[in-house]
Amino acid sequence: MVLNAKPVSPELIDTAIDQMTETLRRQRKVSYRQADNFAIFTDQSLVDIYHKITGAFYLVMMVISSIGLMVGGIGVMNIMLVSVTERTREIGVRKALGARRRDILWQFLVEAMTLTGTGGVLGIVIGIGVGFLIHLLSHFSFAVPLWGMLLGFFSSTVIGLFFGIYPAVKAAQLDPVDSLRYE
């Protein structure tokens, strides 16, 4: 059985809960030593349950996205290592013409960050598109905060920077003479 009750004012919620508890205990003949055999829920308790559920959901999503970022970063590092190997001769020519280690390093870091930044922008656009589609089909409200989009772009670019360091350092440390002989 479900009973709905509303206090006269929000300040009297605790008083109303006490009165309902006393009335229900008397009606159900619950002795003072026994626990309540009923439950009283307020809007706040439902909001608290909602926050617990969404908090757990957010935690799971953070773990899954962290794993995805790690896998994506390793993929970017492998792509950049292949790029260094394929462009060894080009790196040798650039070094022979006067490019410094720093120039080569920045070239590959910028390429890695561009690759992941482009992926971040693509992810943001797809996310907004899917959110808008769900909004059209289900009439749920749809909003994407600017900080969320900036965080997504920034984190994807930082992943490119972090996972692009090893290939960039490897490219910068190549010997120009050996690189020019590489086939």
Summary of the structure (lengths in Angstrom):
residues: 183
radius of gyration: 30.0
end to end distance: 81.3
largest distance: 94.9
contacts: 446
relative contact order: 0.12
helix: 78%
strand: 0%
